[in-house]
Amino acid sequence: MKSTALTAALALSCLLPAAGQAIEVAGLNIADSQQTPGGPLVLNGAGLRRVFIFKVYVASLYLPQKTASAAQVLAPSERARLTLTLLRSLTAEKLIHALHEGLSDNVSADRLATLKTPLHELDSLMRKIGQGKDGDTVTLDFQRDSVAVHFNGVSQGVVSAPNLNTALLSIWLGRDPVDEHLKQSLLGS
């Protein structure tokens, strides 16, 4: 009887993903955790951003603990990391345009007006990237009052501003996200 239960448990364990095992999205292995200056974060979810038939990037969202609640992720005190792994060439200007479009879809005009200076600083950091190509990564590290930008693991700088983190995260997790399917994937659904 014990051997039957042991055999069944072993067979079941082969079907479940191992703890610490990366997941795969669009052929990319996504790590299940990340170490950040603020401490470790776990993968909340990852998904593919498409525009028409084109695969644009894979987004992966890391948080202190998993949640399926967009409201919890958008809380100003939440630490988070969003990594975009490009699947095609993308200029900094196209990325900036997409960010501003996503912001205008999810953030009130009054709130955007209060973020004008920090968004200008963020645009400057993005312009330092120039042209991204297939396989490059843009990483946004969100703290309560700042957003750090990295390109292929190299710091591009930090923008300090209250509520900038929630405004930017709303592009992917807000009421009118850039891609509803991607939002659900980032929330682990």
N, C-alpha and C positions, 0 to 999 in steps of 0.2 A: 504494500500500500504506500509506504514511504517513497519507494522508487518511482511510482506512478506520479505522485504529487511533485517530486523533484523534477522528473522529466517534463511535466506540464509547465512548471515554473520556469525551467530553462528555455523551453520552446517559446513561452510568452515573452520572456526577456529579450529574445532575439528579434521579436517584432516591434518592441518599443525602442525609441531613440535613447541612447545612453546619455546620462547626465554629462554635461560638458562637451557634448558632440555638436559640431557646427551643423547648421541647416544649410540647404542649398536653394538659391533663388537665381533663376536665369543662368545657371551654370557657375555661379559664384558661391563659394563657401563662406557663410556668415558666422563669425565667432559667437559663442553663446554668452560671452562676457567681455568687458573692456576695463582696463585699469586707467583711471583718469587722475589728474592732480587732486580732485576732490574726493577720491576713493573709488572703489570698484562699482561697476554698473553691470546689470544683467540685460540680456537681449529681451526686449518686450515683444518685438515683432519686426518683420522685414518683408518687403514687397517690391514689385516691379512697377516703375512708372513708364507708361506708354503714351505716345502721342500718335494717334491714328494707328498705323501698323508698326511704327518705329519704337524700338526699345531705347529709352533715353537713359535711365539710371536705375540702380537698385538702392532703395533707401532702407536703412536699418536704424531702429530706435532702441537706445539703451537707457535704462532707468535704475534707481536704487533697488526697486522691487517691481515685479510685474503687476500690471493693471490693465483692465479692459475699458477703463474710464478715460475718455478724452478730457473731461473736466479736471480730473486729478492730474493728468500730465500738464495741463495748461495752468495749474496753480502756480502762482509766482514763486513759491518757495521750492518748487521741485527742481532738482538737478536732472539734467538729461544730456544725452549725446545723440546727434543725428548724423549719420554718415551716408553720403551720396556717392556711390561708385558708378562712375560714368560708363556707359555702354556705347557711346558715340562721341565724336568731337563736339565740343561746346565752348563757345567764346564766353568770356566773362560778361560781356554786354548782354548776351542772350540769357545768361543765368540771372543777372541783375534785373532784366526786364521781367523774367518769370517770377522772381521774388516779389517785385513791386505789384505785379498783376495779382498774385496770390494774396498779398497784404490788402490790396484794395477790395478784394472779394470777401475778406473776413474781418477787417478792422474798420471801425467807423472813421469818417473823415476827420472828426475832432481828435480822435486818438492818434491818427496818422500825423496830424499837424504837430502834435507834441513830440513825435518821434522823428521829425524832419532831420535834425542835426545828427542823431545817432545813425539814421539810415544812410545819410550822406557819408558818414565814416565807414559804414559797412560796405557801401558801394566802392569806396576807395580800396578797402582790403580785397574785395573781389576782383577789382581791376588789376591788382598785383599778380593774380593768378594768370591772367592773359588768356591762353587757350588751353582747355583741358581736352584730353584725348581718352579713348577707350582704355579703361583700367585705372584711370586717375581717380583719386578720392578727394572730396570736399567734406570736411568734418566741422560741425558746429557744436561746440561745448557750451551748454546753457547753465548759468548759475543764476542766483536770485536777481542780481542787478547787472549782469554782463553776459556777453556772448563772445567766445573765442573762436577764431576761424583758423583752420589748418588746411593746407593743400598738400596731399601726399605725405602727411605726417609732419610737415614743416609749418610752424606758426606764422601766420600772416598778420596777427595782431589781435587785440581785444577791443571791443566796443562796450563801454559802460553806460548803461541807461536802465532805469526801472521800467519794467514791463516790455522791454524789447524781446526778451525770451518768449513770453507768451504770444506776442504778436507774430513772431517768426514761426513758432510751432503751429500756430493756427492755420498757416498755409497748408499744412498736411493734415491737421486734426481739428480744424475749425468747422463752423456751420456749413461752409461752402468750400470743402477741401479741393485741392488741385485734382484729386482723383479719389473717388469714394472707395473703390476697391483697395487702393493703396492705404487709405486711412484704416480700413478694417484690418488689413494685414499688419500694419504698424501696431494696432491694438491687440494683436494676437488672435484675431478671429479667422 
